[in-house]
Amino acid sequence: MAQHILEHLDRRLLAWLAEQGEPGFRARQIRHWLFDRRAESFDEMNELPKKLREALARDYVIWSGEVERVRQAEDGTEKLLLRLEDGERIECVLLRDGDRRSICISTQVGCAMGCVFCASGLDGVKRNLRRGEILEQMLRLQQRLPPRERISHIVVMGMGEPLANLDNLLAALAEATSREGLRISARRITISTVGLPAAIDRLAALGIPYHLAVSLHAPDNALRSRLVPVNRKIGMEAILAAADRYFHRTGRKLTFEYVLLRGINDTPNHARKLAALLRGRTALLNVIPYNPVAGLPYQTPDERTQRRFEYILRREGINVYFRERKGDAIDAACGQLRRISEASHDQQGAG
């Protein structure tokens, strides 16, 4: 059975090349065609001898899955639904903002964290993505760009909890930052987490200046445990302490994320408690007005409530940014397109 070449961009590829009687520099050429020339088939790699291209096509595939659906919004946001080789589906997103070309990628099929307002975890977690499957999302999204444009930023904020699949994520990001890969600065890569202290400490110990974003969604343990059930086992104190250690180890400003839910965590009292929690930290608070998910009861706060929440935080000295909602019309929130597609398939099967 053909292997996924994005899983073998290491000594295994060099060993395979040696078996074919080919020199090691062919690996660099293959990488160049994958990452720079954006080849979709081995036959396109015309620098390589024909015999080698035929052997590559026999033993490897570039794509382990297929693009099942593409949705595009007026603001240029594009969302891909990818069907993996085992039939599972994941999502990834390309966002255009000025000169920035950011991508948002997934790390798991589903999610085990159980955030009550999120579509990704409604059916639990199915499995971790392999490093090649994570890397494939990057290359699929890069292909959506014209040749003169390249990915500038990576946000690991799609389906799944990134720190629950840290080994495969780090291997994929190593390719993203490599000089023989996508050449994206580690400082332009953000890893989002609900807060797994041991994994945060492990990430800090590596000394790689990835940007860390911690999803809070509440100013106290009682409310956060309702919204993010895994918090019952961890607690905000341990998460904030781990985030502080990450900052002191890496020097990278922290980001705390807060999805604003109408009537649940959006009152002036919530804003004041949140300000008290974050005061004194070198951090950015990223407030995200909720992107409604079909079948869930949560709603977006009105404009007046949002502005009041923002005013209180700024008055209390918090560095806050209200994120512009992108991709509403294409179900760009994590897991939405996957659920819509699977519901459609279920209905067709029932018919």
C-alpha positions in Angstrom: 0.0 0.0 0.0 1.3 3.5 -0.9 2.6 5.5 2.0 1.8 9.2 2.7 4.9 11.1 1.7 4.2 13.9 4.2 4.7 11.3 6.9 8.1 10.3 5.6 10.0 13.6 5.2 12.7 12.3 7.4 15.3 9.5 7.4 12.7 7.2 6.0 12.6 9.1 2.7 16.5 9.1 2.6 16.5 5.4 3.2 13.9 4.8 0.5 16.0 7.0 -2.0 19.0 4.9 -1.2 17.1 1.7 -2.0 16.3 3.2 -5.4 19.9 4.0 -5.9 19.3 7.7 -5.8 21.5 10.3 -4.0 20.3 12.0 -0.8 19.9 15.5 -2.5 16.8 14.2 -4.2 15.0 14.6 -0.9 15.6 18.3 -1.0 14.3 18.4 -4.6 11.2 16.6 -3.5 10.7 19.0 -0.7 11.1 21.9 -3.0 8.4 20.6 -5.3 6.0 19.9 -2.4 6.5 23.2 -0.4 7.6 25.8 -3.0 6.4 24.5 -6.4 3.1 23.2 -4.9 3.1 20.0 -6.9 -0.1 18.0 -6.9 1.5 14.9 -8.5 4.9 13.3 -8.7 4.8 13.5 -12.4 5.0 17.3 -12.2 8.4 17.0 -10.5 10.3 17.2 -13.8 13.7 17.9 -12.2 13.6 14.2 -11.1 14.4 11.3 -13.4 11.4 9.7 -14.9 12.2 6.4 -13.3 12.3 8.0 -9.8 9.0 9.8 -10.4 7.4 6.5 -11.4 8.8 4.8 -8.2 7.5 7.7 -6.1 4.0 7.3 -7.6 4.2 3.6 -7.0 5.2 3.8 -3.3 3.8 7.1 -2.1 0.9 9.5 -2.3 1.0 13.3 -1.8 -2.6 13.5 -0.6 -3.9 11.0 2.0 -7.4 12.4 1.8 -9.5 14.5 -0.6 -11.2 17.9 -0.6 -14.9 17.1 -0.2 -16.3 20.6 0.0 -15.1 24.2 -0.3 -17.0 27.2 1.0 -16.0 30.8 0.3 -17.2 34.0 2.0 -17.3 37.5 0.5 -14.4 38.6 2.7 -12.2 36.0 1.1 -12.3 33.4 3.9 -12.3 29.9 2.5 -13.1 26.7 4.4 -12.2 23.2 3.3 -13.8 20.1 4.4 -11.3 17.2 4.0 -12.3 13.6 3.9 -9.5 11.5 5.3 -8.5 8.0 4.1 -10.6 6.3 6.9 -13.7 8.3 6.0 -13.4 10.8 8.9 -13.7 14.5 8.1 -11.9 17.5 9.4 -11.9 21.2 8.6 -9.3 23.9 7.9 -9.6 27.6 7.0 -7.8 30.2 4.9 -8.2 33.8 6.1 -7.3 36.8 4.0 -6.7 40.1 5.9 -4.8 42.8 4.1 -1.4 41.3 3.3 -1.8 38.5 5.9 -2.6 35.1 4.7 -3.4 33.1 7.8 -4.5 29.5 8.0 -6.4 27.7 10.8 -5.8 24.0 11.1 -7.1 21.0 13.0 -5.3 18.5 15.2 -7.9 15.9 16.0 -11.1 14.4 14.5 -13.6 15.8 17.0 -12.5 17.0 20.4 -12.7 15.6 24.0 -12.7 18.9 25.9 -16.5 19.2 25.8 -16.9 23.0 25.4 -20.6 23.2 25.4 -20.9 25.9 22.8 -18.5 24.3 20.2 -19.5 22.1 17.3 -16.2 20.3 17.2 -16.7 18.3 20.4 -20.4 17.5 20.1 -19.6 13.9 19.1 -16.5 13.6 21.2 -13.0 12.8 19.9 -12.5 10.1 17.3 -8.7 10.1 17.0 -5.6 12.2 16.7 -4.5 13.4 13.3 -1.1 12.2 12.1 1.6 14.7 11.4 1.2 14.2 7.7 -2.6 14.9 8.0 -1.8 18.1 9.8 0.8 19.1 7.3 -1.5 18.2 4.4 -4.0 20.9 5.6 -1.3 23.5 5.3 -0.4 22.5 1.7 -4.1 22.2 0.7 -4.7 25.7 1.9 -1.5 27.0 0.3 -2.8 25.8 -3.0 -5.8 28.2 -2.7 -3.3 31.1 -3.0 -2.0 32.5 -6.3 1.7 31.7 -6.9 2.9 35.1 -5.7 1.3 34.7 -2.3 2.3 32.5 0.5 1.0 31.6 4.0 2.2 34.1 6.5 0.6 32.9 9.8 -0.6 29.6 11.2 -3.3 29.4 13.9 -3.7 25.9 15.5 -7.3 26.6 16.5 -9.4 24.2 14.4 -11.0 21.0 15.5 -9.4 19.3 18.5 -7.2 20.2 21.5 -3.7 20.8 20.1 -1.9 20.0 23.3 -3.6 16.6 23.4 -1.8 15.7 20.2 1.4 17.5 20.9 3.9 15.1 19.3 2.3 15.0 15.9 1.6 18.8 16.0 5.2 19.6 16.8 6.5 17.3 14.0 4.2 19.1 11.5 5.1 22.6 12.8 8.8 21.6 12.4 8.1 21.2 8.7 6.2 24.5 8.6 9.1 26.4 10.1 11.9 24.5 8.3 14.1 26.3 5.7 13.2 23.3 3.5 9.6 23.5 4.4 7.1 26.5 4.4 9.7 28.8 6.1 7.1 30.4 8.5 8.6 32.0 11.5 7.7 30.3 14.8 6.7 33.7 16.1 3.9 33.7 13.5 2.4 30.5 14.8 -0.2 30.4 17.5 -1.2 27.3 19.4 -4.6 27.6 21.1 -5.5 25.4 24.1 -8.2 25.2 26.8 -5.3 24.7 29.2 -3.4 21.5 29.9 -0.7 22.6 32.4 1.7 19.6 31.9 1.6 20.0 28.1 2.0 23.8 28.4 5.1 23.2 30.5 6.5 20.7 28.0 5.9 23.2 25.2 7.7 25.9 27.2 10.7 23.7 27.9 11.3 23.4 24.1 12.1 27.1 24.0 10.5 27.5 20.6 8.8 31.0 20.5 5.3 29.8 19.4 2.5 32.1 20.5 0.3 30.6 23.2 -3.4 31.4 23.3 -5.4 30.1 26.3 -9.2 29.8 26.0 -10.8 31.0 29.2 -14.4 31.8 28.3 -15.2 32.6 31.9 -13.8 34.7 34.8 -14.2 32.1 37.5 -14.1 28.3 38.0 -17.8 27.9 38.6 -18.8 29.3 35.2 -15.8 27.9 33.4 -16.6 24.4 34.6 -20.1 24.7 33.1 -18.8 25.9 29.8 -15.6 23.9 29.6 -16.2 20.7 31.6 -12.5 19.6 31.6 -11.9 22.6 33.9 -13.4 20.6 36.8 -10.3 18.4 36.8 -7.8 21.2 36.3 -9.0 24.5 37.6 -8.1 28.0 36.4 -5.4 28.6 38.9 -3.3 25.7 37.5 -3.9 26.9 34.0 -3.0 30.5 34.7 0.1 29.4 36.6 1.3 27.3 33.6 0.6 30.2 31.2 2.7 32.5 33.4 5.5 29.9 33.4 5.3 29.8 29.6 5.6 33.6 29.4 8.6 33.7 31.7 10.3 30.9 29.8 9.7 32.1 26.3 9.1 35.9 26.7 6.2 35.6 24.4 3.2 37.7 25.3 0.2 35.5 26.2 -3.2 35.7 24.6 -6.3 34.8 26.5 -9.4 34.0 24.5 -13.0 34.6 25.6 -16.0 33.6 23.5 -18.8 36.1 24.4 -22.1 34.3 24.9 -25.4 36.2 25.2 -26.7 36.3 28.8 -24.1 33.8 30.1 -20.7 35.4 30.4 -21.3 38.9 29.0 -22.4 41.1 31.9 -20.6 44.0 33.5 -19.8 41.9 36.5 -18.2 39.2 34.3 -16.1 42.0 32.7 -14.9 43.3 36.0 -14.1 39.8 37.3 -12.2 39.0 34.1 -10.2 42.3 34.4 -9.3 41.4 38.0 -8.2 38.0 36.9 -5.9 39.2 34.1 -4.6 42.5 35.6 -0.8 42.6 35.9 -0.2 40.0 33.2 1.6 40.8 29.9 -1.2 39.6 27.8 -3.8 40.3 25.2 -7.4 39.5 25.8 -9.0 38.3 22.5 -12.8 38.6 22.8 -14.7 36.6 20.2 -18.4 37.3 19.8 -20.1 33.9 19.5 -20.6 32.4 16.0 -23.9 30.5 16.4 -24.0 26.8 15.8 -27.2 25.1 14.5 -28.7 22.9 17.2 -27.1 24.7 20.1 -29.0 27.3 22.2 -26.2 29.9 22.5 -26.5 33.3 20.8 -24.3 36.3 20.0 -24.6 39.3 22.4 -26.0 42.4 20.8 -23.7 45.3 19.8 -24.6 47.4 22.9 -23.6 44.6 25.2 -20.4 44.0 23.4 -19.4 47.6 23.5 -20.2 47.8 27.2 -18.1 44.7 27.9 -15.2 46.2 25.9 -15.5 49.6 27.7 -15.3 48.1 31.1 -12.2 46.0 30.2 -10.4 49.0 28.7 -11.3 51.2 31.7 -9.8 48.5 33.9 -6.5 48.7 32.0 -6.8 45.4 30.0 -5.3 45.1 26.6 -8.3 43.9 24.7 -9.1 43.1 21.1 -12.6 42.3 19.8 -12.2 39.9 16.9 -14.1 40.6 13.8 -16.3 37.6 12.9 -15.2 36.1 9.6 -16.9 33.4 7.6 -20.3 33.4 9.3 -21.9 32.7 6.0 -19.8 29.6 5.3 -20.1 28.0 8.8 -16.5 28.8 9.6 -16.7 28.1 13.3 -14.9 24.9 14.3 -16.8 21.7 13.4 -19.8 23.3 11.8 -19.2 22.3 8.2 -18.3 18.8 9.3 -21.5 18.4 11.2 -23.6 19.7 8.3 -21.9 17.4 5.9 -22.3 14.3 8.1 -25.9 15.1 8.8 -26.5 15.4 5.0 -24.8 12.0 4.4 -26.9 10.4 7.2 -30.1 11.7 5.6 -29.1 10.4 2.2 -28.3 7.1 3.8 -31.6 7.0 5.6 -33.4 7.8 2.3 
